[in-house]
Amino acid sequence: MTDSFDDPPPAPPSERASFPDGLRFAFGTLTVLPARITRWDRPAARSGMACAPLVGLVVGLLAAVPGSLLLLLGGGPLLAAAVTVAVPAALTRGLHLDGLADTADGLGSAKPAEDALRIMKQSDIGPFGVISLLIVFLVQVAALANVYADGWARGALAAVLAAVTARLAMTLASREGVPAARPEGLGAAVAGVVPHGAATAAAAAVTAAAALAALPQGLPAALQHAAAVGAGLLAADLLLRRCVRRFGGVTGDVFGALCEVAATTALVTLSLG
């Protein structure tokens, strides 16, 4: 999720957006899956960002299928993990990874907020961005390969959980009180739109669902999966606070960085023990 997008058609004024409008907003802005955005306003953004974990569920399932099939066909955990990690990148045209790289360049520039934001809008990637991409790719693949080594079911569940946690981090970053760093762009469109209650309810629901999904593997596994959601959200929140202090608020690039950091942290947590 970055500030690079085609302007969607204007929406009629309304205080509320329907659930389908929110789903279209979420899938249309967070993936390349066919979803025509019918409304582009604050109510649609509110509903859409609250639906972001559902986008993660679909992305995670689509990523888990080829990885699990490769493992079952004898491809090995490393190959299965590499393909699984590649699918979300393809489903987003790499925009979240681009956001991670741009955010790393902005944070690493040590320049005033206005200059750092200008660096983030440039089309090239600096050394901080390149290093961040390499580290995230290596850690995600290594962690997921470790989980796939315990079987395709554990690997598939880890892929889904990481994708959902990543988009849940976006929901929480869109909560009330989080400012936008710029007056324009996708970050400004979704900053502060999700009520605190809705954000908290989404986090609780995803954590409970993660534990229940892993419960057939035993209580320790259920607790570990719930902890993975919490760890991913904590890492993303720490980055969010840093970006708000550094840039004065959030941008689309920051949302992409939060997504990748949350997913990576969740996978590392699941790979332990």
C-alpha positions as CSV (number, residue, x, y, z in Angstrom):
1,M,0.0,0.0,0.0
2,T,1.7,3.1,-1.2
3,D,0.9,6.6,-2.5
4,S,1.2,5.3,-6.1
5,F,-2.3,4.7,-7.5
6,D,-4.8,5.7,-10.2
7,D,-7.4,8.1,-9.0
8,P,-10.7,6.2,-8.6
9,P,-14.1,7.6,-9.5
10,P,-15.5,10.1,-7.0
11,A,-18.1,8.7,-4.6
12,P,-21.4,10.3,-3.7
13,P,-21.5,11.9,-0.2
14,S,-22.7,9.6,2.6
15,E,-22.1,9.2,6.2
16,R,-21.8,5.4,5.9
17,A,-20.4,2.9,3.4
18,S,-21.8,-0.5,2.9
19,F,-19.8,-3.7,3.6
20,P,-19.4,-4.4,-0.1
21,D,-18.1,-0.9,-0.7
22,G,-15.6,-1.5,2.1
23,L,-14.5,-4.8,0.6
24,R,-14.0,-3.3,-2.8
25,F,-12.0,-0.5,-1.2
26,A,-9.8,-3.0,0.7
27,F,-9.2,-5.4,-2.2
28,G,-8.8,-2.6,-4.7
29,T,-6.2,-0.7,-2.7
30,L,-4.3,-3.6,-1.0
31,T,-4.2,-6.1,-3.9
32,V,-4.2,-6.5,-7.7
33,L,-7.2,-8.8,-7.4
34,P,-10.2,-7.6,-9.6
35,A,-12.2,-5.3,-7.4
36,R,-13.6,-2.1,-8.8
37,I,-13.6,0.6,-6.2
38,T,-17.1,2.1,-6.1
39,R,-16.5,4.7,-3.4
40,W,-13.4,6.8,-2.5
41,D,-14.2,8.7,0.6
42,R,-13.7,8.5,4.4
43,P,-16.6,6.2,5.1
44,A,-15.5,3.8,2.5
45,A,-11.9,4.0,3.8
46,R,-13.2,3.3,7.3
47,S,-15.1,0.2,6.2
48,G,-12.3,-0.9,3.9
49,M,-9.5,-0.7,6.5
50,A,-11.6,-2.5,9.0
51,C,-11.9,-5.3,6.4
52,A,-8.1,-5.4,5.8
53,P,-7.7,-8.7,7.7
54,L,-10.1,-10.4,5.3
55,V,-7.8,-9.3,2.5
56,G,-5.0,-10.9,4.4
57,L,-7.0,-14.1,4.7
58,V,-7.4,-14.4,0.9
59,V,-3.8,-13.4,0.2
60,G,-2.6,-15.9,2.8
61,L,-4.7,-18.8,1.4
62,L,-3.5,-18.0,-2.2
63,A,0.1,-18.0,-1.0
64,A,-0.3,-21.2,1.1
65,V,-1.7,-23.3,-1.8
66,P,1.4,-23.4,-4.1
67,G,3.8,-23.7,-1.2
68,S,1.9,-26.7,0.3
69,L,1.6,-28.4,-3.1
70,L,5.3,-28.0,-3.7
71,L,6.1,-29.5,-0.3
72,L,3.8,-32.4,-0.9
73,L,5.4,-33.1,-4.3
74,G,8.8,-33.3,-2.7
75,G,10.0,-29.8,-3.4
76,G,11.4,-29.3,0.1
77,P,10.7,-26.7,2.8
78,L,13.0,-24.0,1.3
79,L,11.4,-24.0,-2.1
80,A,7.9,-24.1,-0.6
81,A,8.8,-21.1,1.6
82,A,10.3,-19.1,-1.2
83,V,7.3,-19.6,-3.4
84,T,4.9,-18.8,-0.6
85,V,6.7,-15.5,0.2
86,A,6.7,-14.6,-3.5
87,V,2.9,-14.9,-3.9
88,P,1.9,-11.9,-1.7
89,A,4.5,-9.8,-3.4
90,A,3.0,-10.6,-6.8
91,L,-0.6,-10.0,-5.5
92,T,0.4,-6.5,-4.5
93,R,2.7,-5.7,-7.4
94,G,5.4,-5.4,-4.8
95,L,3.9,-2.2,-3.4
96,H,4.2,-3.2,0.2
97,L,7.8,-4.1,-0.3
98,D,8.4,-0.8,-2.1
99,G,6.8,0.9,0.9
100,L,9.2,-0.9,3.2
101,A,12.2,0.2,1.1
102,D,11.0,3.8,0.8
103,T,10.3,4.0,4.6
104,A,13.7,2.6,5.4
105,D,15.4,5.2,3.1
106,G,13.3,8.0,4.8
107,L,14.2,6.8,8.3
108,G,17.8,6.3,7.5
109,S,18.3,9.6,5.8
110,A,18.7,11.5,9.1
111,K,17.2,14.5,7.3
112,P,14.3,16.8,8.4
113,A,10.8,15.4,7.9
114,E,10.0,17.3,4.7
115,D,13.3,16.1,3.1
116,A,12.7,12.6,4.3
117,L,9.2,12.5,2.8
118,R,10.6,13.8,-0.5
119,I,13.2,11.0,-0.5
120,M,10.4,8.5,0.1
121,K,8.5,9.8,-3.0
122,Q,11.5,9.3,-5.3
123,S,11.3,6.3,-7.7
124,D,14.8,5.0,-6.9
125,I,15.7,2.8,-3.9
126,G,18.6,3.8,-1.7
127,P,21.0,1.6,0.3
128,F,18.8,1.5,3.4
129,G,15.9,0.3,1.3
130,V,18.0,-2.4,-0.5
131,I,19.3,-3.8,2.8
132,S,15.8,-3.8,4.3
133,L,14.4,-5.8,1.4
134,L,17.2,-8.3,1.5
135,I,16.8,-8.8,5.3
136,V,13.1,-9.2,5.1
137,F,13.1,-11.6,2.2
138,L,15.8,-13.8,3.9
139,V,14.2,-13.8,7.3
140,Q,10.7,-14.5,5.9
141,V,11.9,-17.4,3.8
142,A,14.1,-18.9,6.5
143,A,11.4,-18.7,9.1
144,L,8.7,-20.1,6.9
145,A,11.0,-22.9,5.7
146,N,11.6,-23.9,9.4
147,V,7.8,-24.1,9.9
148,Y,7.3,-26.0,6.6
149,A,9.8,-28.6,7.9
150,D,7.2,-29.6,10.4
151,G,4.6,-30.3,7.7
152,W,2.6,-28.6,5.0
153,A,-0.3,-27.9,7.4
154,R,1.8,-25.9,9.8
155,G,3.4,-24.1,6.9
156,A,0.1,-23.2,5.3
157,L,-1.3,-22.0,8.6
158,A,1.8,-19.9,9.2
159,A,1.4,-18.3,5.8
160,V,-2.2,-17.4,6.4
161,L,-1.5,-16.1,9.9
162,A,1.3,-13.9,8.7
163,A,-0.8,-12.4,5.9
164,V,-3.7,-11.7,8.2
165,T,-1.5,-10.2,10.9
166,A,0.2,-8.0,8.3
167,R,-3.1,-6.5,7.2
168,L,-4.4,-6.2,10.7
169,A,-1.4,-4.0,11.4
170,M,-2.8,-1.7,8.7
171,T,-6.2,-1.6,10.4
172,L,-4.6,-0.6,13.7
173,A,-2.4,2.0,11.9
174,S,-5.6,3.5,10.5
175,R,-7.2,4.0,14.0
176,E,-8.3,7.4,15.3
177,G,-5.6,9.7,16.5
178,V,-2.9,8.5,14.0
179,P,-2.2,11.6,11.7
180,A,-1.3,11.7,8.1
181,A,2.2,13.0,7.1
182,R,0.9,14.6,3.9
183,P,-2.4,16.2,3.0
184,E,-2.7,14.0,-0.1
185,G,-2.1,10.4,-1.1
186,L,-3.5,7.1,0.1
187,G,-2.0,7.5,3.6
188,A,-4.0,10.6,4.1
189,A,-7.2,8.9,2.8
190,V,-7.1,6.2,5.5
191,A,-5.3,7.9,8.4
192,G,-7.5,8.0,11.5
193,V,-10.6,6.5,9.9
194,V,-11.0,3.3,12.1
195,P,-12.6,3.8,15.5
196,H,-10.6,2.5,18.5
197,G,-13.3,0.0,19.3
198,A,-13.4,-1.5,15.8
199,A,-9.6,-1.7,15.8
200,T,-9.5,-3.4,19.2
201,A,-12.3,-5.8,18.2
202,A,-10.5,-6.8,15.0
203,A,-7.2,-7.5,16.9
204,A,-9.1,-9.6,19.5
205,A,-10.9,-11.5,16.8
206,V,-7.8,-12.3,14.8
207,T,-5.9,-13.4,17.9
208,A,-8.7,-15.7,19.0
209,A,-9.1,-17.1,15.5
210,A,-5.3,-17.8,15.3
211,A,-5.4,-19.7,18.5
212,L,-8.5,-21.7,17.5
213,A,-7.0,-22.6,14.1
214,A,-3.9,-24.0,15.8
215,L,-5.7,-25.7,18.7
216,P,-5.8,-29.1,16.9
217,Q,-2.0,-29.1,17.1
218,G,-2.2,-28.7,20.9
219,L,-2.5,-26.0,23.5
220,P,1.2,-24.9,23.2
221,A,0.7,-24.4,19.4
222,A,-2.5,-22.4,20.0
223,L,-0.7,-20.1,22.4
224,Q,2.3,-19.7,20.1
225,H,0.0,-18.6,17.2
226,A,-1.8,-16.1,19.4
227,A,1.6,-14.8,20.5
228,A,2.7,-14.5,16.9
229,V,-0.2,-12.2,16.2
230,G,0.7,-10.1,19.2
231,A,4.4,-10.0,18.4
232,G,3.6,-8.9,14.8
233,L,1.3,-6.1,16.0
234,L,3.8,-5.0,18.6
235,A,6.6,-4.7,16.1
236,A,4.4,-2.8,13.7
237,D,3.2,-0.5,16.4
238,L,6.8,0.3,17.4
239,L,7.6,1.2,13.8
240,L,4.4,3.2,13.5
241,R,5.3,5.3,16.5
242,R,8.8,5.9,15.1
243,C,7.4,7.0,11.8
244,V,4.8,9.3,13.3
245,R,7.6,11.0,15.3
246,R,10.0,11.1,12.4
247,F,7.6,12.1,9.6
248,G,4.8,13.7,11.5
249,G,2.3,11.0,10.5
250,V,1.7,8.1,8.2
251,T,2.0,7.7,4.4
252,G,1.1,4.9,2.1
253,D,4.7,3.8,2.2
254,V,4.6,3.5,6.0
255,F,1.5,1.2,5.7
256,G,3.5,-1.0,3.4
257,A,6.4,-1.1,5.8
258,L,4.1,-2.0,8.7
259,C,2.6,-4.8,6.7
260,E,6.0,-6.4,6.0
261,V,7.4,-5.9,9.5
262,A,4.3,-7.5,11.1
263,A,4.4,-10.5,8.7
264,T,8.1,-11.1,9.3
265,T,7.8,-10.9,13.1
266,A,4.9,-13.3,13.1
267,L,6.8,-15.8,11.0
268,V,9.9,-15.6,13.2
269,T,7.7,-16.2,16.3
270,L,6.1,-19.3,14.7
271,S,9.5,-20.7,13.7
272,L,10.7,-20.8,17.3
273,G,10.5,-23.9,19.5
